[in-house]
Amino acid sequence: MGFDLYGIHPKNPDNIQKPYYDWSKDHTEKETEEYFNEIDAFELAVPGNYFRANVWGWRPLWQFVCEFCSDFLSEKDMRAGDFNDGMKICKTKAKR
C-alpha cells in the first residue's frame, strides 16, 4: 500500500502524449510490456506527472512538508495528506 500523487497540469513543454491502455481488452504480453515501457518513458519525460511512495516512505516525507510549509498549508491540507483519497493542492500552494 502506498500513496500516489498526480500532477494536475505538469509541465510538458514537448507536448508528449500520455500512452493509453484499454484495460477492458485482452492484450498480448508484448503489448502490455510496451505500454509499461511507454508510460515509464512518459513519466521520466514529464516530471510532476506522477509520484508514488510506499506508506513507510510517505509518512516522514509528508511530515517534513507539513513542518516546512505550515505557514501556507491549512490544518485541513495537512490532515488530508495522511490519506490517499484524492485531495488536491492548489497551484499556488504546490508551487510554493
N, C-alpha and C positions, 0 to 999 in steps of 0.2 A: 504494500500500500504506500502511496506517496501523494505528492502534490504536483499538479500540472498547472502551469501558467501559460497563457496565450496572450501575445501582444495583439491588441485590437487593431491597431494600424501601424505595424512595424515599418521601419524604413526599408524600402525596396527600390533603390534607385535604378536598377536594371529591369524593373518590372517583370521579374521572374514569376511565372505562373506556378502555383502550388499544384503538385500532382494530385490527381483524383483517382480514387479506387472505389468501385461499386461493390460494397461488401455483401450485397444481396445476390451476387452472381458467383458461380463457381469459376475459379481461376486456376490456371496451372501453377505449379510450384515456381516455375521460372517467372511467370507474370507477377506473382506475389513478391518474389525476391527483387525483381526490377523495380516494383513500386517502392519497397522499403529503401532501396538504394537511392531512388529519386527523391524520396522525402528526406532522407538524411542529407543529401546534397542541397536540397532546398533550405533546410534548417541551418546549414552552415553558411549558405549564401545570404540569408535574410535573418541577421541577428535580431533577437527580440520577438521572433515569431513564436517560439516555444521554449519553455524551460521546465525541467522536471527535477524533482528531488524526492528521495525516499523520506519517510516520516522522521527518521532519526537525523537526517541532514537538514530537513526543512525547519524544524523547531528552533535550533540555535540560530539559523540564518534569519528567520522571521523575528526572533528576539533581538538580534542585532539591528535589524531595520527599524523596529519599534523604538529602540533606545536612541538611535541617532536621527530619527525622523519624527520624534514625538512633538516637535514644535508645529508640525502641519498635518500629521495623521490624527484623525479623531479617535476617540476611545472605541467607537464602533468599528472603524477601519482596523484597528489593532486587534480587537477581539475576532473579527471576521477572518483574519489571516491564519487563525488556528484551524480553519475548516476548509475543505475542498469543495465548496458549494456554489461557485460561480460569482464570487464577489468581484466587483470591478473597482479599480483605482482610476480616477480621472486623469486625463492627460497632463494637467498642470502638476498634480502630485507625483505622478510617475516620472516626469522629467526632473523634478527636484530631487 
